[in-house]
Amino acid sequence: MNRRSFLHQTSALAAVSALPKLRAADAAQKKLKVAVVALGRGMGHVGALLKLPNVEIAYLAEVDPKRLEIGLKTVNDKQQVSCQGVTDFRTFLDDKTLDAVFIATPNFWHTPAALLCMQAGKHVYVEKPGSQNANEAEMIVEAATKYDRVVQMGNQRRTWMKEAIEALHGGAIGTVRFGRGFYYNTRKTLAVNEKPAPADLDFNLWQGPVPDDAKHDMKQFAHYDWHWLWHWGNGELGNNGIHTLDILRWGLKGDYPLRTTYNGGRYFYDDAQETPDTGTAVYDFGHAGCEWVQSSCHPRAAEKPLSEIMFYGDNGTMAAGRDTWTIYDPKGVEISKGKGAGGGDPAHIGNFLDAIRGEAKLNSPIAEGQKSTMMCHLGNMAYRTNTVVKCDPKTGKILDNTEALKLWGREGGYRKGWDVKI
């Protein structure tokens, strides 16, 4: 993946087998050294890491000079050991003292960057959705196994909502039959770029392995609006839908849906956006089902749901959000409330660090996280092909849908000179 100018690949790959996860006896004695890549969402990672004990931020990587400057000041003002800033994260992958890399890049970089880090022997915390297409979802999971790395996805509700799901699975509303997730916002037209990228941003590295898009000038859409163009993003389904879809699938005890539909459109503005701003994705797991309701450009304030996630069972309803939940009887009467440990980003990131130390199991191992991300990919395939996408419920493989299969991997492949492989 254009890595030879930065690393001697043979020695780096050979070193992987010599870099086991920390033994429990060594865990308490070693301070973990980590790096954070991309300082938009990555500043949340930085803030969490600075609150956690026994961890040092050794590197920050960012293609936007101003963001890098702000990030370095934040770390060096609070951390005793100096942090190094770089433009290209590949330059620090040969540092054998580096334990883990936090990836908060745009979606299209998630899997390619994670593969490079794992191949260099690093553990990986990768933001949601973790992959930009279904083929990458398979690749990142396979790589975690091949290189025996600890890989956690940044879907933090897996940590925050453990107690709620334990209550659900413990029979709080009886057998669970259906679930609903909601996402409402007040997004504006793409003509109003609320987060414009500066002129000195390294656009070549920002785009990385993704080829140019003949239809769009990417400079108009960094740092954020790339989400709404299929060449780079996954729409709202992969941006925010992944959070609630993951909890719905977890609560319903499903792996891959038998059938997926996603209907909606770009209704509120006439602009360059390709992904829907309004819609409903529906998933059938056979024994149960769920839907994700999207209103990205209208807050629907007059009809606010009870919570961001709802479960419906034989004996009542659970309304769950972040670290709280409420149980209602079949007539809608509130009968109990609960609150979990929560903990924000530090709790989920702390779980990842403890897993590296051998002191905890991951709350969102990449193999589990990518099952939920596949719901996003399948939903987007259904939307783009205007079909019902049917799957093998054990493997997630698409059945009898040649048009959807054309969207399984990156259309047109990767940019020349970039070899994205395990």
Long-range contacts (C-beta under 8 A, 24 or more apart in sequence): 1-112, 1-115, 1-116, 1-209, 1-418, 1-419, 1-420, 1-421, 2-417, 2-418, 2-419, 3-90, 3-116, 6-88, 6-90, 6-91, 6-93, 6-94, 7-90, 7-93, 7-94, 7-120, 8-94, 9-119, 12-93, 12-94, 12-119, 12-120, 12-121, 13-119, 15-96, 15-120, 15-121, 16-118, 16-119, 16-120, 16-121, 16-147, 16-148, 18-121, 19-96, 19-121, 20-148, 21-123, 21-148, 21-150, 21-356, 21-358, 22-356, 22-357, 22-358, 23-358, 24-357, 24-358, 24-359, 27-357, 27-358, 27-359, 28-357, 30-54, 30-357, 31-55, 31-56, 32-56, 32-99, 32-100, 32-353, 32-356, 32-357, 33-58, 33-97, 33-98, 33-99, 33-100, 34-58, 34-98, 34-99, 34-100, 34-101, 34-102, 35-59, 35-60, 35-61, 35-89, 35-92, 35-98, 35-100, 35-101, 35-102, 36-60, 36-61, 36-71, 36-101, 36-102, 36-104, 37-61, 37-62, 37-89, 37-101, 37-102, 37-103, 37-104, 37-105, 37-113, 38-62, 38-63, 38-103, 38-104, 38-105, 38-106, 38-109, 39-64, 39-67, 39-68, 39-70, 39-71, 39-104, 40-67, 40-104, 40-223, 40-224, 41-104, 41-127, 42-71, 42-102, 42-104, 43-70, 43-71, 43-74, 44-104, 44-345, 45-102, 45-104, 45-125, 45-345, 45-349, 46-71, 46-74, 46-75, 47-74, 47-345, 48-344, 48-345, 48-346, 48-349, 48-350, 49-102, 49-349, 50-74, 50-75, 50-78, 50-79, 51-346, 52-346, 52-349, 52-350, 52-353, 54-353, 55-353, 56-81, 57-83, 58-83, 58-84, 58-92, 58-95, 58-97, 58-98, 59-83, 59-84, 59-85, 59-86, 59-89, 59-92, 59-95, 59-98, 60-84, 60-85, 60-86, 61-85, 61-86, 61-87, 61-88, 61-89, 61-92, 62-87, 63-87, 63-201, 63-202, 63-203, 63-205, 63-206, 64-197, 64-198, 64-200, 64-201, 64-202, 64-223, 65-198, 65-200, 65-201, 66-198, 87-202, 87-205, 88-205, 89-113, 90-116, 93-117, 93-120, 93-122, 94-120, 96-121, 98-122, 99-123, 99-356, 100-124, 100-125, 100-150, 100-352, 100-353, 100-356, 101-125, 102-126, 102-349, 103-127, 104-154, 106-206, 106-226, 106-232, 106-233, 107-131, 107-132, 107-227, 107-232, 107-233, 107-234, 107-238, 108-132, 108-208, 108-209, 108-210, 108-226, 108-232, 108-233, 109-208, 109-209, 110-136, 110-140, 111-136, 111-137, 111-139, 111-140, 111-420, 112-136, 112-208, 112-209, 112-414, 112-418, 112-420, 113-208, 114-140, 114-143, 114-151, 115-139, 115-140, 115-143, 115-420, 115-421, 115-422, 118-143, 118-144, 118-146, 118-147, 118-149, 118-151, 119-143, 119-147, 121-147, 121-149, 122-149, 123-149, 123-150, 123-151, 123-352, 123-356, 124-149, 124-150, 124-151, 124-152, 124-366, 125-151, 125-152, 125-154, 125-349, 125-352, 126-151, 126-152, 126-153, 126-154, 126-366, 127-153, 127-154, 128-153, 128-154, 128-155, 128-238, 128-242, 128-243, 128-369, 128-373, 129-153, 129-234, 129-238, 129-242, 129-373, 129-376, 130-366, 130-369, 130-370, 130-373, 131-370, 131-373, 131-377, 132-232, 132-233, 132-234, 132-238, 132-410, 133-377, 133-407, 133-408, 133-409, 133-410, 134-374, 134-377, 134-378, 134-381, 134-396, 134-407, 134-408, 134-409, 135-408, 135-409, 135-410, 136-409, 136-410, 136-420, 137-370, 137-373, 137-374, 137-377, 138-370, 139-420, 139-421, 139-422, 140-366, 140-370, 141-366, 141-367, 141-370, 142-422, 143-422, 144-365, 144-366, 144-367, 145-367, 146-422, 150-352, 150-355, 150-356, 150-362, 151-365, 151-366, 152-348, 152-351, 152-352, 152-355, 152-362, 152-363, 152-364, 152-365, 152-366, 152-369, 153-364, 153-365, 153-366, 153-368, 153-369, 153-370, 153-373, 154-348, 154-364, 155-242, 155-243, 155-246, 155-364, 155-369, 155-372, 156-243, 156-344, 156-345, 156-347, 156-348, 157-243, 157-244, 157-246, 157-247, 157-322, 158-246, 158-247, 158-250, 158-348, 158-363, 158-364, 158-369, 159-343, 159-347, 159-348, 159-351, 159-363, 159-364, 160-322, 160-323, 160-340, 160-341, 160-342, 160-343, 160-344, 160-347, 160-348, 161-247, 161-320, 161-322, 161-323, 161-325, 161-340, 162-340, 162-341, 162-363, 163-323, 163-338, 163-339, 163-340, 163-341, 164-318, 164-320, 164-323, 164-324, 164-325, 164-338, 164-340, 165-247, 165-250, 165-251, 167-318, 167-325, 167-327, 167-338, 168-251, 168-311, 168-318, 168-320, 169-251, 169-253, 171-315, 172-313, 172-316, 172-318, 172-327, 172-336, 173-311, 173-312, 173-313, 173-314, 173-315, 173-316, 173-317, 173-318, 173-327, 174-313, 174-314, 174-315, 174-316, 175-313, 175-314, 176-251, 176-252, 176-288, 176-311, 176-312, 176-313, 177-288, 177-289, 177-312, 177-313, 177-314, 178-288, 178-289, 178-290, 178-291, 178-311, 178-312, 179-248, 179-251, 179-252, 179-288, 179-289, 179-290, 179-291, 179-309, 179-310, 179-311, 179-312, 180-248, 180-290, 180-291, 180-292, 180-293, 180-305, 180-309, 180-310, 180-312, 181-241, 181-244, 181-245, 181-247, 181-248, 181-290, 181-291, 181-292, 181-293, 181-308, 181-309, 181-310, 182-244, 182-292, 182-293, 182-305, 182-308, 182-309, 183-236, 183-240, 183-241, 183-244, 183-292, 183-293, 183-294, 183-295, 183-296, 183-308, 184-295, 184-296, 184-298, 184-299, 184-300, 185-240, 185-295, 185-296, 185-297, 185-299, 186-297, 186-298, 186-299, 187-277, 187-296, 187-297, 188-269, 188-297, 189-268, 189-269, 189-271, 189-273, 190-221, 190-225, 190-228, 190-269, 190-271, 190-272, 190-273, 191-269, 191-271, 193-220, 193-221, 193-224, 193-225, 194-224, 195-223, 195-224, 195-225, 196-223, 197-222, 197-223, 207-415, 208-415, 208-418, 209-414, 209-415, 209-418, 209-420, 210-410, 210-414, 210-415, 211-412, 211-413, 211-414, 211-415, 211-416, 212-415, 216-272, 225-273, 227-275, 228-272, 228-273, 228-274, 228-275, 229-272, 229-273, 229-274, 229-275, 230-274, 230-275, 230-380, 230-384, 231-411, 233-275, 234-275, 234-376, 234-377, 234-380, 235-275, 235-276, 235-380, 235-383, 236-275, 236-276, 236-277, 236-294, 236-296, 237-262, 237-275, 237-281, 237-292, 237-294, 237-376, 237-379, 237-380, 238-373, 238-376, 238-377, 238-380, 241-281, 241-292, 241-294, 241-376, 241-379, 242-372, 242-373, 242-375, 242-376, 244-292, 244-308, 244-309, 245-281, 245-283, 245-290, 245-292, 245-372, 245-375, 245-376, 246-364, 246-369, 246-372, 247-309, 247-320, 248-283, 248-290, 248-292, 248-309, 248-311, 249-290, 249-371, 249-372, 249-375, 250-372, 251-309, 251-311, 252-285, 252-287, 252-288, 252-289, 252-290, 252-311, 253-288, 254-283, 254-285, 254-287, 254-288, 254-393, 255-285, 255-371, 255-393, 255-394, 255-396, 256-371, 256-374, 256-378, 256-391, 256-392, 256-393, 256-394, 256-395, 256-396, 257-283, 257-284, 257-285, 257-375, 257-378, 257-391, 257-393, 258-284, 258-285, 258-286, 258-390, 258-391, 258-393, 259-283, 259-284, 259-388, 259-389, 259-390, 259-391, 260-284, 260-375, 260-378, 260-379, 260-381, 260-382, 260-388, 260-389, 260-390, 260-391, 261-382, 261-388, 261-389, 262-379, 262-380, 262-382, 262-383, 263-383, 264-294, 264-383, 267-297, 268-297, 268-298, 269-297, 275-380, 276-383, 279-383, 281-375, 281-379, 281-382, 281-383, 283-375, 283-378, 283-379, 285-393, 286-393, 292-379, 371-396, 380-407, 381-407
